[in-house]
Amino acid sequence: MIEVYKTNILKKKQARRIKKQIKNRFPNYCIDFDLEDCDHILRIENFNDILDNDVIINMVQKQGFNIEILTDEISIVNI
């Protein structure tokens, strides 16, 4: 499973701290940040089990950051 989150994490140091905290709790998760993206993306992969979104969101919010799941939106254009 892959989940993508929108955050307000701006600095690499902050991202490293969050990544370390998540890895300590979920060592099998692959965690990556794209701070250059306008949504300051946190991307987490786990192919062994379902991601625990509630715990991830809670962990990031406890560090004082905003986080929300980015949903896949498909735009349908009528021509």
N, C-alpha and C positions, 0 to 999 in steps of 0.2 A: 504494500500500500504506500502511496505517496500522498503527502499533504503539503499544501503551500499556504503560508500565512502572510498577511500584511502586518507590518510592525512599524513602530516609530524609532527603532534602534538605528542610530546614525553612525556610531563609532565602532571601529574594529575591536577595540578593547572591550566594549560592552557586549559585542557579538561573541567574542571569545569566552567571556564570563558565562553568558547564557548557554552557549554550546557545551561548555564543561559541565555545567549544572545538569543539563539534560542528559549528557552522556553518562554521568555518574548514576543517574536514576535508570536510564535505558541504554545500556552499553551496546545493544544490537542496532540501535538507530543510526542511520547515516544522516548527518546534519550539515547543512550548508547555508550560508547567508549570501545574498546579493544586495549589498548596501547601496550599490550604484543604481539599482532599479528605483523608479519613483515610489514604489510601494515598500521598499526596504524589506525584501523577501527573506523569509525563513522557510527553507525547504527541508522536509524530513522524509526519509524513506525507511521502510521496514518491510522486508519481504517474508518475515517469519510469522507475523501476527498483525493484528489491527493496532493502529496507532491510538494512544490514549490522549485524545484531543483535550479533554477537560483538565488533565494533569499538566499538559504542556502549556495551555493557556494560563492556568493558575500560576505555574512557575514563573512565567514571563511577567505576568501582572504583579506578582509579589516583588519583583525587581523594579517596579515602577514604570513599566513600559506598556504601551497599548499593543494588542495583538488580536487579529481576527482571521478566520479561515477565508481564503479567497475561493470563491465558488467558480465553477466552470460556467460561463455564460455564453450562449450561442445566440447571435443576433440573426433574426430572420428578416430579410428585406423582400418586400413585395415589389415586383417589377411590373 
